[in-house]
């Protein structure tokens, strides 16, 4: 998702507001030490005849599909109100994807085989409501009587870090069952292993890049990874105290 205009605060923080895939507002405060993010998202839908995940991204990223993922793919497109529904199907029909492409953002789902026939595809598109805006795109059920949206993630990415944010109710069951470090701002902090392969784990052993940092608050859970030598990047200049201070400045208010 394309980042909206953000305000730089005197305390070295950036405040921004995103529209989540579920259509709610997510207000974030991010320390400048973690960089400025390009925003993405994901969401999952379930129902009697629906089980589908969509990945949301800044507009135009789907062009990698015919260029690199499915070269030579067949392409069909249908214009809808505010966006296009674009279907890519591999020449051998081994895989296919549907992209809901708006002017600022897009949502993509993969079928893992041939594209559905035209009628089934139209019914699938009509199952969801896609709304694009400068602050993010939402993708919600056209009717929540039969289709639920139990999993929503907003993700920020840059060259130095990856930040993932989920609703607290969805993410709390995945947190450690022991008490974390209570930060001054009220968040609870844990360090979790990144499960890197041995060569990459050795490159970051004993550094801040060895861990994922999980932060839980009453409305949201954040998962931060600092990219470093394992990603061909220099190690962070933050020492332990500065890192804890920066983590304590992270806030997320969902809804």
Secondary structure, DSSP 8 states (H G I E B T S, - for coil): ------EE-TTSEEEEEEE-TTS-EEEEEEEGGG---EEEEEEEEEETTEEEEEEEEETTGGGHIIIIISTT-EEEEEEETTEEEEEEE-TTSS-EEEEEE-SSEEEEEE-SSS---HHHHHHHHHTEEEEEETTEEEEEES-TTTEEEEEEEEEEE-SSEEEEEEEHHHHGGGS-SS--EE-TTS-EEEEEE----HHHHHHHTTSGGGEEEEEE-SSEEEEEEE--GGGT----S--HHHHHHHHHH-EEEE-
